[in-house]
Structure formats: structure tokens, C-alpha cells
Amino acid sequence: MANTLSAAKNARKADRRHEVRICVKSELKTLRKKALEAALAKKPENEVLELVKSACKKLDTAASNGYIHKKTASRKVGRLMIKARKLMSGELQVI
């Protein structure tokens, strides 16, 4: 328990920020999964690219807002692009 009013307020702020970070990270995972599922299902290329583009944009926004590290966002974008490209071309088969 906090000893001062300011420490109590900082604890409340930390709790709110934690909830927001959890929501943002969950949304990033969902967008990534939707893009990869669309690529796996052989949906039209423009639809897959639109989903990948929106996931990349969200990752970059999360990095610029400090929810994830910039290098983490860059790494996730690169891996998403590679995997989506391989799934669309048929190089990668998921069993």
C-alpha cells in the first residue's frame, strides 16, 4: 500500500497504463493473426496486403507511442511481411 497521496495516485496511473498496454498488445496479436489467416486462406492479394499494411501501421503506432520498443516493432513487421509473402506464394505450407 502507498504511504503518500502522490504514491497512491502514481499506483493508480500505473494500473491504468498497464490495462491500456495489455489492450494494445492484444490488438496487435489479433491483427497479425488475421493477416496471416487471410494469406493462408488464399484470399485475394489486395485484401491480404491491406490487412498486412494495417497491422504494420498499428505496430509502428504502438512503437511511437511507447507501448512496444521500436526495434521490436521493426522485427515483428519484417517477420510478418516475410511470412505473409511466403504463404501467398505457396512456399510455406502449414499442416
Residue frames as qw, qx, qy, qz and C-alpha x, y, z in Angstrom:
[[0.000, 0.888, 0.459, 0.000, 0.00, 0.00, 0.00],
 [0.377, 0.589, -0.027, 0.715, 1.17, 3.50, -0.78],
 [0.442, -0.383, -0.470, 0.661, 2.36, 5.71, 2.06],
 [0.003, -0.385, -0.056, 0.921, 1.53, 9.07, 0.49],
 [0.548, 0.625, 0.345, -0.437, -1.22, 10.51, -1.67],
 [0.355, 0.710, -0.446, -0.414, 1.15, 11.01, -4.59],
 [0.095, -0.284, 0.949, 0.102, 2.35, 7.40, -4.37],
 [0.473, 0.353, 0.752, -0.293, -1.27, 6.22, -4.38],
 [0.504, 0.731, 0.033, -0.459, -2.02, 8.34, -7.43],
 [0.177, 0.600, -0.714, -0.313, 1.07, 7.02, -9.21],
 [0.296, -0.030, 0.953, -0.060, -0.06, 3.47, -8.46],
 [0.540, 0.564, 0.502, -0.373, -3.49, 4.21, -9.96],
 [0.390, 0.758, -0.300, -0.427, -1.87, 5.72, -13.06],
 [0.045, -0.418, 0.889, 0.183, 0.38, 2.68, -13.43],
 [0.454, 0.226, 0.840, -0.193, -2.66, 0.38, -13.26],
 [0.536, 0.710, 0.210, -0.406, -4.47, 2.35, -15.98],
 [0.248, 0.713, -0.558, -0.345, -1.39, 2.37, -18.21],
 [0.267, -0.212, 0.939, 0.033, -0.95, -1.36, -17.69],
 [0.562, 0.443, 0.643, -0.273, -4.53, -2.01, -18.85],
 [0.471, 0.789, -0.100, -0.383, -4.02, 0.10, -21.98],
 [0.037, 0.590, -0.771, -0.236, -0.75, -1.68, -22.81],
 [0.429, 0.041, 0.899, -0.078, -2.44, -5.05, -22.49],
 [0.574, 0.635, 0.402, -0.324, -5.26, -3.97, -24.84],
 [0.332, 0.796, -0.365, -0.351, -2.82, -2.59, -27.42],
 [0.113, -0.426, 0.886, 0.145, -0.65, -5.71, -27.39],
 [0.520, 0.254, 0.795, -0.181, -3.72, -7.93, -27.70],
 [0.541, 0.746, 0.143, -0.360, -4.94, -5.91, -30.69],
 [0.153, 0.702, -0.625, -0.306, -1.52, -6.24, -32.35],
 [0.306, -0.147, 0.940, 0.028, -1.62, -10.02, -31.97],
 [0.554, 0.500, 0.599, -0.290, -5.16, -10.14, -33.38],
 [0.437, 0.798, -0.146, -0.388, -4.25, -8.04, -36.43],
 [0.007, -0.542, 0.809, 0.226, -1.18, -10.19, -37.12],
 [0.415, 0.077, 0.902, -0.090, -3.23, -13.36, -36.86],
 [0.560, 0.648, 0.361, -0.368, -5.96, -12.01, -39.19],
 [0.319, 0.761, -0.425, -0.372, -3.38, -11.07, -41.83],
 [0.084, -0.374, 0.915, 0.128, -1.69, -14.48, -41.71],
 [0.496, 0.276, 0.792, -0.227, -5.01, -16.35, -41.79],
 [0.540, 0.727, 0.090, -0.414, -6.07, -14.36, -44.84],
 [0.211, 0.659, -0.664, -0.284, -2.80, -15.21, -46.57],
 [0.265, -0.152, 0.951, -0.051, -3.17, -18.88, -45.64],
 [0.530, 0.458, 0.636, -0.323, -6.75, -18.98, -46.92],
 [0.371, 0.132, 0.599, 0.697, -5.56, -17.72, -50.34],
 [0.170, 0.827, 0.411, -0.343, -7.72, -14.63, -50.19],
 [0.518, 0.790, 0.122, 0.305, -7.22, -12.00, -52.92],
 [0.656, 0.084, -0.191, 0.725, -3.78, -10.45, -52.81],
 [0.011, 0.542, -0.008, 0.840, -5.03, -6.89, -52.37],
 [0.672, -0.626, -0.184, -0.351, -7.12, -7.94, -49.35],
 [0.863, -0.263, -0.205, 0.378, -4.14, -9.68, -47.73],
 [0.474, 0.283, -0.092, 0.829, -1.88, -6.71, -48.42],
 [0.267, -0.666, -0.094, -0.690, -4.44, -4.36, -46.89],
 [0.807, -0.561, -0.169, -0.077, -4.56, -6.47, -43.70],
 [0.790, -0.063, -0.135, 0.595, -0.76, -6.66, -43.54],
 [0.236, 0.501, 0.006, 0.833, -0.49, -2.93, -44.12],
 [0.475, -0.710, -0.099, -0.510, -2.94, -2.14, -41.32],
 [0.875, -0.415, -0.157, 0.194, -1.06, -4.50, -38.95],
 [0.646, 0.159, -0.081, 0.742, 2.25, -2.83, -39.81],
 [0.030, -0.639, -0.056, -0.766, 0.77, 0.60, -39.30],
 [0.684, -0.666, -0.134, -0.266, -0.60, -0.38, -35.90],
 [0.861, -0.203, -0.144, 0.443, 2.79, -1.84, -34.90],
 [0.427, 0.353, -0.041, 0.831, 4.54, 1.38, -35.88],
 [0.309, -0.697, -0.103, -0.639, 1.98, 3.46, -33.99],
 [0.823, -0.542, -0.170, 0.005, 2.37, 1.31, -30.88],
 [0.753, -0.009, -0.115, 0.648, 6.14, 1.76, -31.09],
 [0.192, 0.495, 0.010, 0.847, 5.92, 5.52, -31.49],
 [0.506, -0.672, -0.093, -0.533, 3.55, 5.73, -28.51],
 [0.055, -0.550, 0.717, -0.425, 5.89, 3.67, -26.37],
 [0.880, -0.172, 0.165, -0.412, 3.74, 0.56, -25.93],
 [0.953, -0.001, 0.166, 0.251, 6.43, -1.61, -27.52],
 [0.407, -0.586, 0.354, 0.605, 10.07, -0.94, -28.37],
 [0.457, 0.705, -0.228, -0.492, 10.84, 0.40, -31.86],
 [0.130, 0.443, -0.859, -0.222, 13.16, -2.47, -32.67],
 [0.369, 0.152, 0.886, -0.237, 10.54, -4.97, -31.53],
 [0.551, 0.629, 0.268, -0.478, 8.03, -3.37, -33.88],
 [0.334, 0.670, -0.532, -0.396, 10.52, -3.44, -36.73],
 [0.099, -0.243, 0.964, 0.036, 11.31, -7.10, -36.12],
 [0.454, 0.342, 0.753, -0.331, 7.62, -8.05, -35.99],
 [0.513, 0.694, -0.020, -0.505, 6.86, -6.12, -39.20],
 [0.212, 0.562, -0.737, -0.309, 9.70, -7.84, -41.03],
 [0.200, -0.048, 0.975, -0.082, 8.66, -11.30, -39.89],
 [0.512, 0.498, 0.527, -0.460, 5.02, -10.62, -40.76],
 [0.458, 0.688, -0.273, -0.493, 5.93, -9.47, -44.27],
 [0.095, 0.411, -0.886, -0.191, 8.16, -12.48, -44.91],
 [0.295, 0.126, 0.922, -0.215, 5.62, -14.98, -43.62],
 [0.526, 0.590, 0.335, -0.513, 2.69, -13.39, -45.50],
 [0.374, 0.642, -0.492, -0.453, 4.70, -13.32, -48.73],
 [0.004, 0.251, -0.965, -0.080, 5.64, -17.00, -48.35],
 [0.398, 0.305, 0.788, -0.358, 2.07, -18.02, -47.56],
 [0.519, 0.652, 0.084, -0.546, 0.70, -16.14, -50.57],
 [0.354, 0.590, -0.632, -0.358, 3.25, -17.63, -52.95],
 [0.961, -0.016, -0.146, -0.235, 2.70, -21.15, -51.64],
 [0.429, 0.520, -0.669, 0.312, 6.28, -21.66, -50.46],
 [0.120, -0.221, 0.759, -0.600, 5.18, -22.19, -46.87],
 [0.606, -0.268, -0.624, -0.414, 2.69, -24.93, -46.09],
 [0.336, -0.343, 0.579, -0.659, 1.04, -25.10, -42.69],
 [0.414, -0.080, -0.895, -0.147, -0.01, -28.57, -41.63]]
